[in-house]
Amino acid sequence: MTVLAARALNRATLARQFLLERADVTVLDAVAHLGGLQAQEPQEPFVGLWSRLRAFDPAVLSDLLTGRRLVRTHLMRRTVHLLTADDVLAWRARHDTMLRQRVLGTYRDELDGVDLDELAAAGLAVMADGEPRSMTELARALGERWPRPGPRALGEMVIAALVPMVQLPPRGLWRTRAGVRNVPLSSWLGREIDPPTLEGADPVGQTLVRRYLAAFGPAATADLRAWCGLAGLPRAVTALRAELVTFRDERGRQLIDLPDAPRPDPDTPAPVRFLPAFDNAVLGYHDRSRIVDDAHRGLSVAGERVVLVDGRVAATWGVAAGTVTVTPLGRFSRTERAAVAEQGQELASFLSGGESDRAIVAG
């Protein structure tokens, strides 16, 4: 079985994530290809798409949100993601059990004795008037019937697990600060979510496997599980085995992949790229060594924005008063420092609307 070294896996990841070369695709198609973008920090997807698309216009993303083609909702790993309306309707039921289990894992004691089906029905009844509500407002209404769990446990269980919800604009619009206001997903989109498939070879799971490999492969089933939060999708992977190819990585793990997906030459040059907080190019794997050193793995879950140099996490970055500041994790060569500064200036201009192109590379 062919062994793919870390650099080969890195270049495959960059190519499929549109980080090896910016893509000429629409914003909607990019979000679909990537299987959504993690988006609990509302402005971060704009940086993620700016780094991936040529001539990215942030107004287009805002228009897709207000036009109900994209939505912000809890899905993979119980985190807020920016997804296409079509994908979330097709995938939401397949994530129901995982979402319940993850919220229960956090609030098991508080929710002990609460009938979750009754709680779901009560949550839908509260939201039936069509009024957007914050989690606190919804929990306050439910607390009259279930006073013991507390508002946080009730609110998160309903909004993140029991009732498919969408976070309404203006939250998530370009350069807009807004609190979270929720409405049921089906009422916002005017369509019901697809019903769950209870038997067979898990067709929705098969779609998730194919879509994951197209954007993240080659990868192990543990990586697939780390991306979506589902338990490895064994029936789906088994059903697809005949159409997949297999490799091993240097750690001995078996990797699966789509046969015709790009696997560039490991020596392909990789440009500097700035990634937003919690970018799935890093978080979408159990073994993240293809893109970040084990010593810096914690950056990916700490909300640090990172800079890729030669395809690997090499610095963190932040922005204040229109200035992008880069903090290297090690020593840059003169060429690397110049490339980071140049890309940082372009990012500063994008974030400031052309009012600033100031970038500082520390150290």
N, C-alpha and C positions, 0 to 999 in steps of 0.2 A: 504494500500500500504506500502510495506516495506520501512523503513527509513534507509538510509545508512549514518553513521556518517562520519566525515571528515577523520578519520583514516582508515576506510574501503575503502573510495574512494582513499585515498593515496596509500594504498597497491595495489589496482586494477591498478592504474596508473603506479606504479613502475613495476608491473609484466608485463604489456603490453608494457612498454617502455624498457624492458630488463634491468631495473635498480634494480630489486630485486635480480636477478641472471643473470650473464652474459650468453649470448646465444651462442649456437653452430650452427650458421647459417652463410651463406656467406655474404660478404659485400653487394652484389647486393640484396639478399633477405632481409637483414636488412633495407636497404634504402627503398625498396618497402613496407615492413611491416610498417615502421614508416610514410609512406606517404610523404617521403622526409624529408630532414633536412634543416632548415634555414641556409643560407650560404653566407650572404652578407660579412661577414668576412671570407676570403677564407680558413684559416687554422682551423677554429673552428670545422667543421665536423669531423676532425681527432680525436679531443678530445672526441666529442660526441660518436663516434663509439668505441674508445678505452674503454670508460666507460661502453659500452654495450655488447661488443663481447669478447669472449675468444680468445686469441692469435691473436689479430687484427694486421694485417700487413699493414701499411700505403701505401706501394708500390702497393698493390692490388687496393686500391681506386684510386690512380693515373693512374694505367693501365686501369681501367674501364672508366675513363674520356677520356684518349687518344684513347681508343678503341671504344668510342661513345656508350657505354652501359649506362653510367650515363652522365647527362648534368647539367650545371648551367644555370638557366633561371629565369625570373620573373614569379611568379605564385601566390601562396597563399598570400593574403593581399598586393599584388603588391611588395613583397619582393623577393630577390634572394633566390632560393631554389636549393638544390642538389636533383635531381629526376632521376628515371630510365627513359630511352628513351621511353619505352612502356607507362609509366604513363603520361608523359608530352604530348605525341601525342594523347592519349585518352582524357586527361582532359583539354587541352589548350583552345579549342573552348568554353567550358562551362564557362570559366573564362573571356572571351573577354569583356563582358559588364561591369563587375566589374572593370577590369583593366582600361578601358576607363574612367569610372566614377571616379575612384580614382585619376588618373592623372589630369582629368579635375577639380577635387576638389582642386588641388594644383595650377593649372595654368589656371583657368577659364577666368580671365581677359585677360591674354596674348594670349590665343587661341580663344578668341571671334571672330567670323566671319571666322575662318579657317574651310574649308570643310575637315573633318577628312578622308573621303574616298579618296579624292584627295591627301591628305597628305600621306596616307598609300600607294597609288599607286606610288607616287613620291619616297617614301622611298624604296620600292621594286625595283624601276627602278635604284636607285643609287647603291643598293646592288647587282644588277643582274650580275655584272662582277665577283662576287665570292671573291672579296678582303675583308678581315676582316677590320673593321673600328671601331674606338672609337666613343663614342657618340658625341664628339666635331667635329670630322671629318665628320660624317654624317650630323650633324646640320649645319655645314658650307656649305655643298653642298645644303641643303634644304633652307638655308637662302637667297639664291639668289632669290628664288621665294616668300618666306614668310619672309621678313626682320623684321617685327614688333614684332613677339612673342619673339624673342631672342633665342639663341642656347639651353639654358637649357630646355625651354618648348618644343621646337621642338624635341630635341633629346630624352627626356624622353617619350614624347607621342609616338614616333615611336618605340623606343626600348622596352619600358616597357608595351606597350598596343597594338599598331596597327599592328606591324609586329612581329610575334613570332621569337625571337632571342635566340641564345645560346652564352654564354661567352666562348671563346675558351681557351683551354690549351695553354700556361703553367699556366694561372691563375687557382688557385685551386689545383695545384699539391703540393705534400708534400715538405715542406721547400723551396718553390719557391715564389719569389716575381715577380709579373707581372701585368701590367695594363690590363684594360678591352678592349678586342677586340671582336667585335660582327660579327656573320654571321647569316643569316636566318636559323632557326631550320630545316626546311625541306631540305635545301641543305646540312647541316651538317650530318643529319641522313639518307638522301637518301629516305625519305618517307614524304608524306604529313600528316599534322595533320588530325585527324578524323573530319568529318564535324559535325556541330551542329545538335542536335536533336530538332526540333522546336515544336513537338507536343507529346502528351502522358504523361506518368508518370515520365519523366526525368530519363532515364536509367543511364546516366552518374552520375547524382546526387545520384541515389541509390547506385552506386558503391562507391562514395565518403562517403556516410553515413556509409556503412558497413566497409569501410577501416578505417574511423575515429574511429568508435566505437571499432574496433579490436585493435587499438593502443592507444586509449585515454579514452574509456568508463569506466564506465557509465557516461553519460554526458547529459546536456540539449541542446536544439537546439541553445540556445544563445552561448554555448561553441563551437558547430559545426561552427557557423557563425564566431566566433572569430578566429578559426583555418584557415578557407579557405577564409574568406572575402566575401563569397556569402551570399545571404539574407535568411539564414535559411533552404533552400532547402525544402520548405513546401510540394511540390508535391511528392518529393522523400520520405520524412518521412511518409507522409500519405499512400503511396503505400506499404511501408514496415511495417506498424503498426502491421499487423497480425503475422509477424515473429520476432517481438521485444518483450522484457520484459520491464517493467517500475518500477521505484523506486521513492522515494523522498529523497532529502538531508535535512540536518538540517535547511536549510533556507527556506524550503517549495517548492523548485523548483522540477518539474517533470524531471526525468532522464530517458533516453532510453538506451537500451543496447542489445547486442547480447546474446541470451539465454545461450550459452555454453562458453562464454568468461570467462577468469579467474577472480575470485573475492576472493582473498586469505583471510584467517583469519586475522582480524585487528591486532592481536598480533604477526604476523609473523615478525621475526627480519629483519631489513632493514640495509644493509651495507652502509658505507660511499661511496658517489659517487661525483666525480667532474664533473660539467657540463660546457660546453662552453658558450660563450656569445649568447644570444637570443635563447637558447635551447627551442624547442617546448614542452618539458615536462612541462615547466612553461608557455610559451606563448600560448600554444594550447587551452586555456580555457578563457572564459569570467570571470568566478568565479575561481580564482586561489588559493582560501583558502585551497584547499586540499593539496597544496604543499608549499605554502609560506604565512606567516602571512600578514594580510592587511597592517600592518605598514611598511613592506618591499616590498610591491608589486612593487614599482617604480624601484627596482633593475632589474626587468625582462625586462624593456624597456630602461634602461640606458646603456645596454651593459656590465653590470657587470657579470663576471664569478662567479658561485655560487657553494657552497659545500652543499650536502645533508647529514644531520646527522639524523638518525632515520627517514629517508624519507622526511625531511623537509629542506627548505633553512635555513641554520644556520651560514653561513660564506660566504665571498667573497674570491677570490684567484687571484693571478697574478703570472707572471714568468718573471724573469730578470736574465741574466748571468747564466742561468742554475739552478737557485734557485726558487722553488715554495714557495710563501709566502701566508699564509692563515690569514685572518682577521676575527675573530669570531664576530657575531652579538650579542652574549650573552655569558654566562659563559659555558664552557665545563667541564664535569666531567673528571677525570683523564683518565678513560677508553676511553671516546670520543676523548680526545686530542691525545692519543696514536694511535687510529685508523685513525684519520685525518692525523697525521704525517706520518704514514706508507703508506697510500694511496697517500699522497703528494709526498713521496719519489719515489714511483713507477711511478707516473706521470712525475716527473722530469727526471727520467731515460728514459722514453718513448720519451719525447720531445727532449732530448739531444742526443738520440741515444746511451745511456749507458755511456755518459761522465760525468754525474752528477746524484746524487740521493739526493740532498740537499733540504730539506723542512723545513720551519720555520712556526710555529704556533704562531702568535702574541698574546699578552695579557696575 
